[in-house]
């Protein structure tokens, strides 16, 4: 059976640029969820989000043709490629899979608003060229000169994790020896307004698994992993962060927004991932949970975890409590966090958790990171429409 290793990591997060900066913020339990500066939030129930720092974004490759999302993705992808030590020859054989939702919507919104206000054609009309989610794959493929297949995955908030699972399939099927896989999403008005309209956003930084939780916080990020055939990685002297042992993907097809009330699709995704990894639930020591902070999602995920692992059978935490829900990037940035948890032997905390919901019978690493030597970990990503993706990583 083909073994797949993670040989490179790249991140731009609300903490700033770089995987090291991202990890340092998580371990410190720092929360960069603050008042939004990108657009006007007057009159909304929630007015906060986890933005990428303005000075970091300003320092990214400037271009009138590239959206904020493109620029975040380019920075994270360049870091992952450099971290893996890939040569132009390696890149010529590499595939690219990008999980995306918003595309260049932020710039498209600004263009529309300018035209609606002025009644004249906007000077930003070229922004519409990059409004589709596929724009990120086009930008990255051209910039990095990637010669393999290029795909865009749109699976709601499971998009980033799904891109990693599908990238692994390309390697196992012998299509390519390595893949750059991940996800990206920039904050947009339509996303922020939509979740506000659904009353799913907490006016304060979210607190997953807390009895008093009131909703989620949104964020923006880009994260990419270089996945590689283990033999190919060893032959070229590449880095080995750990193994991607298996993945599982399901769709509930239950409701346009709500998960299945009994977590049926979540349970199947986790079970499929464990089967693919050839490990038992008892061998998993930590779950990087989807953990959004909404009443329904946290309750349903906890129910699914209980069915798979038993009460208290695994350590759990949610990094969304710090970096917010980064939409299409969530599964990818949480995969990076899971890989780094295994490498460093430290579990990131669930910030703001002070009163654990009694219906969630797990140690959710409240408030402070915890040292713990872990060999196997699981990362969950669940999205609207019942889109479920689970990844299993090994130290």
C-alpha positions as CSV (number, residue, x, y, z in Angstrom):
1,X,0.0,0.0,0.0
2,X,1.3,3.5,-1.0
3,X,2.4,5.5,2.1
4,X,1.7,9.2,1.9
5,X,3.8,11.7,3.9
6,X,3.4,15.4,4.6
7,X,6.6,17.0,3.4
8,X,5.7,20.7,3.4
9,X,3.4,23.2,5.2
10,X,2.4,26.7,4.4
11,X,-0.1,29.0,6.2
12,X,-1.4,32.6,6.3
13,X,-3.7,32.9,9.3
14,X,-5.2,35.6,11.5
15,X,-1.9,35.4,13.4
16,X,0.1,36.4,10.4
17,X,2.2,34.7,7.7
18,X,4.0,31.4,8.2
19,X,3.3,28.0,9.8
20,X,5.6,28.9,12.8
21,X,3.6,32.0,13.5
22,X,0.4,30.1,13.3
23,X,1.6,27.4,15.6
24,X,3.0,29.8,18.2
25,X,-0.4,31.6,18.3
26,X,-2.3,28.4,18.8
27,X,-0.1,27.1,21.6
28,X,-0.3,30.4,23.3
29,X,-4.1,30.3,23.2
30,X,-4.1,33.7,21.5
31,X,-7.4,34.9,20.0
32,X,-7.2,37.4,17.1
33,X,-11.0,37.7,16.7
34,X,-11.6,41.4,16.7
35,X,-13.8,44.1,15.2
36,X,-13.9,43.9,11.4
37,X,-12.0,46.5,9.4
38,X,-12.5,45.2,5.9
39,X,-16.0,46.5,5.5
40,X,-18.8,48.2,7.4
41,X,-20.6,46.1,10.0
42,X,-22.9,48.8,11.4
43,X,-26.2,47.3,12.5
44,X,-25.2,43.7,12.6
45,X,-25.6,41.4,15.6
46,X,-22.0,40.4,15.4
47,X,-19.3,42.8,14.2
48,X,-16.2,40.7,14.8
49,X,-14.0,38.3,12.8
50,X,-10.5,36.9,12.6
51,X,-8.9,38.9,9.8
52,X,-5.4,38.4,8.5
53,X,-3.3,41.2,9.8
54,X,-3.4,44.3,7.6
55,X,0.4,44.7,7.5
56,X,0.8,41.1,6.5
57,X,-1.7,41.4,3.7
58,X,-0.1,44.6,2.6
59,X,3.2,42.8,2.3
60,X,1.9,40.0,0.1
61,X,2.6,40.2,-3.7
62,X,0.5,43.2,-4.8
63,X,-1.5,43.0,-8.0
64,X,-4.6,44.7,-9.4
65,X,-5.5,41.4,-11.1
66,X,-5.3,39.2,-8.0
67,X,-7.9,39.1,-5.3
68,X,-7.2,39.1,-1.5
69,X,-7.9,35.3,-1.6
70,X,-5.4,34.8,-4.4
71,X,-2.7,36.7,-2.5
72,X,-3.3,34.7,0.7
73,X,-3.2,31.4,-1.3
74,X,0.0,32.4,-3.1
75,X,1.8,33.2,0.1
76,X,0.8,29.9,1.8
77,X,1.6,27.8,-1.3
78,X,5.0,29.4,-1.7
79,X,5.8,28.6,1.9
80,X,4.7,25.0,1.6
81,X,6.7,24.5,-1.6
82,X,9.8,26.0,-0.1
83,X,9.4,24.1,3.1
84,X,9.2,20.8,1.2
85,X,12.3,21.8,-0.8
86,X,10.7,21.2,-4.2
87,X,12.6,21.8,-7.3
88,X,11.2,23.0,-10.7
89,X,11.4,19.4,-11.8
90,X,9.3,18.3,-8.9
91,X,6.7,21.0,-9.5
92,X,6.5,20.0,-13.1
93,X,5.1,16.6,-12.0
94,X,2.9,18.0,-9.1
95,X,-0.8,18.2,-9.0
96,X,-2.8,21.0,-7.3
97,X,-6.1,20.7,-5.5
98,X,-7.6,23.8,-3.9
99,X,-10.6,23.9,-1.6
100,X,-12.4,27.2,-2.2
101,X,-15.8,28.9,-1.9
102,X,-15.5,32.7,-1.9
103,X,-13.0,33.2,-4.7
104,X,-12.6,37.0,-5.4
105,X,-16.0,37.8,-4.0
106,X,-14.7,40.6,-1.7
107,X,-13.4,42.6,-4.7
108,X,-16.6,41.8,-6.7
109,X,-18.7,43.1,-3.9
110,X,-16.7,46.4,-3.7
111,X,-17.1,46.8,-7.5
112,X,-20.8,46.2,-7.3
113,X,-21.2,48.6,-4.4
114,X,-19.3,51.3,-6.1
115,X,-21.4,51.1,-9.2
116,X,-24.7,50.9,-7.2
117,X,-23.7,54.1,-5.3
118,X,-22.4,56.1,-8.2
119,X,-24.5,54.8,-11.1
120,X,-21.4,54.6,-13.2
121,X,-19.1,51.7,-14.3
122,X,-16.5,51.0,-11.6
123,X,-12.8,51.3,-12.1
124,X,-12.6,47.9,-10.3
125,X,-14.6,46.0,-13.0
126,X,-11.6,43.8,-13.7
127,X,-12.2,42.3,-10.2
128,X,-15.0,40.2,-11.7
129,X,-12.3,38.2,-13.6
130,X,-11.2,36.5,-10.3
131,X,-14.6,36.2,-8.6
132,X,-15.0,32.4,-9.2
133,X,-13.5,29.9,-6.7
134,X,-11.5,28.4,-9.6
135,X,-9.4,31.6,-9.8
136,X,-7.1,30.4,-7.0
137,X,-6.1,27.2,-8.8
138,X,-5.5,29.1,-12.0
139,X,-3.3,31.7,-10.2
140,X,-1.3,29.1,-8.2
141,X,-0.9,26.7,-11.2
142,X,0.5,29.5,-13.3
143,X,2.7,31.1,-10.7
144,X,4.3,27.8,-9.5
145,X,4.3,26.2,-12.9
146,X,2.6,23.1,-11.7
147,X,2.5,20.5,-14.5
148,X,0.0,18.0,-13.0
149,X,-3.8,18.0,-12.8
150,X,-5.4,21.1,-11.3
151,X,-8.7,20.9,-9.5
152,X,-11.0,23.1,-7.4
153,X,-13.1,21.5,-4.7
154,X,-16.3,23.2,-3.5
155,X,-17.6,21.2,-0.6
156,X,-18.7,24.0,1.7
157,X,-16.7,24.1,4.9
158,X,-15.3,20.7,4.2
159,X,-13.6,21.9,1.0
160,X,-10.0,22.2,2.5
161,X,-10.1,18.7,4.0
162,X,-11.7,17.2,0.9
163,X,-8.9,18.7,-1.3
164,X,-6.3,16.8,0.9
165,X,-8.3,13.6,0.7
166,X,-8.6,13.8,-3.1
167,X,-4.9,14.7,-3.4
168,X,-4.0,11.6,-1.6
169,X,-6.1,9.6,-4.0
170,X,-4.1,11.0,-7.0
171,X,-0.9,9.7,-5.3
172,X,-2.3,6.3,-4.4
173,X,-3.6,5.9,-8.0
174,X,-0.2,6.6,-9.4
175,X,-1.3,9.7,-11.3
176,X,1.4,11.9,-9.7
177,X,4.1,11.5,-7.0
178,X,3.2,14.6,-5.1
179,X,0.3,17.1,-4.6
180,X,0.0,20.6,-3.3
181,X,-3.4,20.5,-1.5
182,X,-5.2,22.9,0.7
183,X,-7.8,25.6,1.0
184,X,-8.3,29.4,1.0
185,X,-11.0,31.9,1.8
186,X,-11.0,35.6,2.4
187,X,-13.6,37.3,4.4
188,X,-16.6,38.6,2.3
189,X,-19.6,40.7,3.0
190,X,-22.0,38.1,1.7
191,X,-20.6,35.4,4.0
192,X,-20.6,37.7,7.0
193,X,-24.1,39.0,6.3
194,X,-25.5,35.6,5.6
195,X,-24.4,34.0,8.8
196,X,-25.6,37.1,10.7
197,X,-29.0,36.7,9.0
198,X,-29.1,33.1,10.2
199,X,-28.2,34.3,13.7
200,X,-25.3,31.9,13.7
201,X,-22.6,34.4,14.7
202,X,-21.6,35.2,18.3
203,X,-21.2,38.9,19.1
204,X,-18.2,37.8,21.2
205,X,-15.4,35.4,20.3
206,X,-16.9,32.0,19.9
207,X,-16.6,29.3,22.6
208,X,-17.0,25.8,21.2
209,X,-18.4,23.2,23.5
210,X,-19.3,25.7,26.2
211,X,-22.7,25.4,27.8
212,X,-23.3,29.1,27.1
213,X,-22.1,29.1,23.5
214,X,-24.1,31.4,21.2
215,X,-22.6,30.8,17.7
216,X,-19.5,30.9,15.7
217,X,-16.9,33.5,14.6
218,X,-15.8,33.8,11.0
219,X,-12.2,34.1,9.8
220,X,-10.0,34.0,6.8
221,X,-6.9,32.0,6.0
222,X,-5.0,30.0,3.4
223,X,-3.2,26.7,4.2
224,X,-1.5,24.2,2.0
225,X,0.2,20.8,2.5
226,X,2.6,19.1,0.2
227,X,1.6,15.4,0.1
228,X,4.1,13.0,-1.3
229,X,4.6,9.3,-2.0
230,X,6.9,8.3,0.9
231,X,9.4,6.6,-1.4
232,X,9.6,9.6,-3.7
233,X,10.1,11.9,-0.7
234,X,12.9,9.7,0.7
235,X,14.6,9.4,-2.6
236,X,14.9,13.2,-3.0
237,X,15.9,13.7,0.7
238,X,12.6,15.5,1.5
239,X,11.1,16.3,4.9
240,X,8.7,14.0,6.7
241,X,6.2,15.7,9.0
242,X,4.1,12.6,9.4
243,X,1.8,10.3,7.4
244,X,-1.7,10.9,6.1
245,X,-3.0,7.4,6.9
246,X,-6.6,7.7,5.6
247,X,-9.6,9.8,4.8
248,X,-13.4,9.4,4.7
249,X,-16.0,11.6,2.9
250,X,-19.8,11.4,3.0
251,X,-22.8,13.6,2.3
252,X,-25.9,13.6,4.5
253,X,-28.2,15.1,1.9
254,X,-30.4,15.8,4.9
255,X,-30.9,19.6,5.0
256,X,-29.6,22.7,3.2
257,X,-27.8,23.9,6.4
258,X,-28.4,21.6,9.3
259,X,-26.4,18.4,9.9
260,X,-28.3,15.1,10.3
261,X,-29.7,15.2,13.9
262,X,-28.0,11.9,14.8
263,X,-24.7,12.7,13.1
264,X,-25.2,9.9,10.7
265,X,-22.9,11.3,8.0
266,X,-20.3,12.4,10.5
267,X,-20.1,8.9,12.0
268,X,-19.7,7.3,8.6
269,X,-17.0,9.8,7.6
270,X,-15.0,9.0,10.7
271,X,-15.6,5.3,10.4
272,X,-14.5,5.3,6.7
273,X,-11.4,7.3,7.6
274,X,-10.5,4.8,10.3
275,X,-11.0,1.9,8.0
276,X,-8.9,3.5,5.3
277,X,-6.2,4.2,7.8
278,X,-6.4,0.6,9.1
279,X,-6.6,1.7,12.7
280,X,-9.3,1.3,15.4
281,X,-11.1,4.1,17.2
282,X,-9.2,3.0,20.4
283,X,-5.9,3.9,18.7
284,X,-6.9,7.6,18.1
285,X,-5.7,9.8,20.9
286,X,-6.8,13.2,19.7
287,X,-9.5,14.8,17.6
288,X,-9.1,18.2,16.1
289,X,-12.9,18.9,16.1
290,X,-14.9,20.9,13.6
291,X,-16.2,22.7,16.7
292,X,-17.9,25.8,15.4
293,X,-19.5,27.0,18.6
294,X,-23.1,26.8,17.4
295,X,-25.6,24.9,19.6
296,X,-26.6,22.4,17.0
297,X,-23.2,21.6,15.3
298,X,-21.3,21.1,18.6
299,X,-24.1,18.9,20.0
300,X,-24.3,16.8,16.8
301,X,-20.5,16.4,16.5
302,X,-20.3,15.4,20.2
303,X,-23.0,12.8,19.6
304,X,-21.1,11.4,16.6
305,X,-17.8,11.3,18.6
306,X,-19.6,9.4,21.4
307,X,-20.8,6.8,18.9
308,X,-17.4,6.3,17.4
309,X,-15.1,6.7,20.5
310,X,-17.3,6.3,23.5
311,X,-17.7,8.8,26.3
312,X,-14.4,10.5,27.1
313,X,-12.6,8.0,24.8
314,X,-10.5,10.7,23.1
315,X,-9.0,14.2,23.7
316,X,-10.8,16.9,21.8
317,X,-10.2,20.6,21.0
318,X,-11.3,23.2,18.5
319,X,-8.9,25.8,17.1
320,X,-11.9,27.8,15.7
321,X,-12.1,29.2,19.2
322,X,-9.0,31.2,18.2
323,X,-8.8,31.7,14.4
324,X,-12.5,31.5,13.8
325,X,-14.2,29.5,11.1
326,X,-12.2,30.0,7.9
327,X,-14.7,28.4,5.6
328,X,-13.0,26.6,2.7
329,X,-9.6,27.0,4.4
330,X,-10.8,25.4,7.7
331,X,-10.1,21.8,6.9
332,X,-6.7,22.6,5.5
333,X,-5.6,24.9,8.4
334,X,-6.9,22.4,10.9
335,X,-5.0,19.6,9.1
336,X,-1.8,21.7,9.5
337,X,-2.6,22.2,13.2
338,X,-3.1,18.4,13.6
339,X,0.2,17.6,11.9
340,X,2.0,20.1,14.1
341,X,0.2,18.7,17.2
342,X,1.7,15.3,16.4
343,X,5.1,16.7,15.7
344,X,5.5,18.9,18.8
345,X,3.5,16.8,21.3
346,X,1.3,19.7,22.3
347,X,-2.5,19.9,21.9
348,X,-3.9,23.4,21.1
349,X,-6.6,24.5,23.5
350,X,-10.2,25.3,23.1
351,X,-10.1,29.0,24.0
352,X,-13.0,30.7,26.0
353,X,-14.2,27.3,27.3
354,X,-15.1,27.7,30.9
355,X,-18.3,25.8,31.4
356,X,-18.3,22.5,29.5
357,X,-21.7,21.5,28.1
358,X,-22.7,18.4,30.1
359,X,-23.9,16.8,26.8
360,X,-20.3,16.8,25.6
361,X,-18.5,14.1,27.7
362,X,-15.0,14.8,26.5
363,X,-11.9,16.5,27.8
364,X,-11.9,19.5,25.4
365,X,-8.5,21.0,26.5
366,X,-10.1,24.1,28.0
367,X,-8.2,27.4,27.8
368,X,-4.5,26.2,27.9
369,X,-2.5,24.0,25.6
370,X,-1.5,20.6,26.9
371,X,1.7,18.6,26.4
372,X,0.7,15.1,25.2
373,X,2.7,12.6,23.1
374,X,0.2,11.5,20.4
375,X,0.8,9.0,17.7
376,X,-2.5,9.1,15.8
377,X,-4.9,12.0,15.5
378,X,-8.1,12.7,13.5
379,X,-9.3,16.0,12.0
380,X,-13.0,16.6,11.3
381,X,-14.5,19.1,8.8
382,X,-18.3,19.3,8.3
383,X,-20.2,21.8,6.1
384,X,-23.6,23.0,4.9
385,X,-25.6,20.4,3.0
386,X,-24.1,17.7,5.2
387,X,-20.7,17.6,3.5
388,X,-18.4,15.6,5.8
389,X,-14.6,15.0,5.5
390,X,-12.3,13.3,8.1
391,X,-8.6,12.9,7.9
392,X,-6.3,10.5,10.0
393,X,-2.7,11.5,10.5
394,X,0.2,9.6,12.2
395,X,3.3,11.0,13.9
